[in-house]
Amino acid sequence: MSKRYFACVYGGANERIDSRHKQKIEELGRMIAEHDFSLVYGAGATGCMGAVARGVKEKNGFVMGITPDFIGEFEEIFDCDNTVKVDTMAERKTLMEKHADVFFVAPGGIGTMDEFFQVLTLKYLKRLDAPIVVLNLDGFYDTLIALIRDLVRQNAVTEEIFNLYSVVDDVNEETIAPILNQIKR
C-alpha cells in the first residue's frame, strides 16, 4: 500500500475573512487533492478552514478534521471523511503535526498564529522537517514577516529562521505544485 501524504492547512474559521482569500484557499484545497494529497486540518466548516475542505472535497480528496469537543460552541464543523475528537487544542495541534508532510498557513487570527509559531519552533528545534509555507495573499502576512525580521534585527532569533519557512503571495500551479511535488520524491 502506498503512503498517504497529508497537507496540513492552518487558517481562520472566521467568515469575515476577505472572500478573495477564501477563494484562493478553496483553490489550494483543489490543488491538494489534484496532487494526491489528503487534507489534515482543524475541521472547521467556515472561513478559510471551510474553504480548503470544500476545495479538497470538490476534487474527491480525503479530509481529516481534528477538533476538540468544545470547538462546536465557536464554529461549525465540516462533514469530514474522518473527524477525530480530542480534549484540548494542544492535542489537536500535536495530531495535525504528526500527520502533516507540509504545512500551509492561510489567512487567520490568533489560533493560526499559535499553530504557525508552534511548527516554526519545532522545526527550529529539529523536531519536524516538513516544509512550512506562509500564504501571504494580498499582503495579509506582511506585518508578521516584518515582525520576524525585527526579531532577527534585535538578535532575538538568528537569520536561520528565514530558512525554516517560505512565503508565497499567490495560490497557483507555479507556487504550490513545486512544493507538493518535492515532498513525494
SVG drawing of the C-alpha trace seen along z (x, -y; Angstrom):
<svg xmlns="http://www.w3.org/2000/svg" viewBox="-22 -45 44 47">
<polyline fill="none" stroke="black" stroke-width="0.4" points="0.0,0.0 1.4,-3.4 1.8,-6.2 -0.9,-8.7 0.5,-12.2 -1.1,-14.9 -1.1,-18.7 -1.9,-20.5 -3.7,-23.8 -3.9,-26.3 -6.3,-29.2 -9.1,-31.1 -12.7,-29.9 -14.0,-33.5 -16.4,-34.1 -15.4,-37.8 -12.0,-37.0 -11.9,-38.5 -13.8,-36.5 -10.8,-36.7 -8.7,-34.9 -11.3,-32.2 -11.5,-31.7 -7.7,-31.2 -7.7,-28.8 -10.5,-26.8 -8.3,-26.6 -5.5,-25.4 -7.8,-22.6 -8.4,-21.6 -4.7,-21.6 -4.0,-19.5 -6.4,-16.8 -5.3,-17.0 -1.7,-16.3 -2.9,-13.2 -2.5,-14.7 -5.1,-14.4 -6.0,-17.3 -5.5,-17.4 -6.8,-20.5 -8.9,-21.8 -12.3,-20.5 -13.9,-23.9 -16.7,-24.5 -16.4,-28.2 -13.8,-30.8 -10.5,-29.6 -10.9,-26.3 -14.2,-25.5 -12.9,-26.8 -9.9,-24.4 -12.1,-21.4 -14.6,-22.3 -11.9,-22.5 -10.5,-19.1 -13.9,-17.5 -14.7,-19.1 -11.9,-17.0 -12.9,-13.9 -10.0,-14.2 -9.8,-12.9 -10.4,-15.3 -9.3,-14.5 -10.5,-17.1 -9.1,-17.1 -11.1,-19.1 -11.6,-19.4 -15.2,-18.6 -15.8,-22.1 -15.0,-23.9 -18.6,-23.4 -19.5,-26.2 -17.4,-28.6 -17.6,-27.3 -19.5,-24.8 -17.7,-21.5 -17.2,-20.3 -18.5,-16.8 -15.0,-15.3 -14.2,-11.8 -12.6,-11.3 -13.3,-13.5 -11.0,-13.0 -12.3,-14.3 -9.7,-15.4 -9.9,-17.1 -7.6,-20.1 -6.2,-22.5 -2.7,-21.1 -3.8,-17.6 -5.3,-18.9 -2.0,-20.6 0.0,-17.5 -2.1,-15.2 -2.1,-17.6 1.7,-17.8 2.0,-14.0 0.1,-13.5 1.5,-16.5 4.0,-16.3 3.7,-20.0 2.1,-23.0 0.3,-25.8 -0.5,-28.9 -3.6,-30.6 -5.1,-33.9 -6.3,-33.6 -6.2,-35.0 -4.5,-34.2 -5.2,-30.5 -3.5,-30.4 -0.5,-32.4 -0.3,-29.9 -0.2,-27.0 2.4,-28.7 4.7,-29.6 4.5,-26.1 5.6,-24.4 8.2,-27.0 9.6,-26.4 9.5,-22.7 11.3,-23.0 13.9,-25.3 14.4,-22.7 14.7,-19.9 11.5,-18.1 10.0,-18.2 11.3,-18.7 8.2,-19.4 8.0,-22.5 6.2,-25.4 4.6,-27.8 3.1,-31.1 0.4,-32.2 0.9,-36.0 -2.2,-36.7 -2.6,-40.4 0.0,-41.1 -2.1,-39.5 1.1,-38.5 3.3,-41.5 3.3,-42.6 4.1,-39.0 7.0,-38.8 8.2,-42.2 7.9,-41.1 10.2,-38.1 12.7,-40.4 12.6,-42.7 13.2,-39.8 16.3,-39.0 17.4,-42.7 17.1,-42.7 19.1,-39.4 16.1,-37.6 16.4,-34.9 19.1,-34.2 18.8,-34.6 18.5,-30.8 14.8,-31.4 14.4,-32.6 15.4,-29.1 12.7,-27.4 9.7,-28.6 8.9,-30.0 6.4,-32.7 4.3,-32.7 2.0,-35.5 -0.5,-33.5 -2.0,-30.1 -1.4,-28.7 0.4,-25.8 3.7,-27.8 3.7,-28.5 2.1,-25.3 2.8,-22.4 6.6,-22.5 6.2,-22.3 3.9,-19.3 5.9,-17.6 9.1,-17.9 7.6,-16.1 6.7,-13.0 10.2,-12.5"/>
</svg>
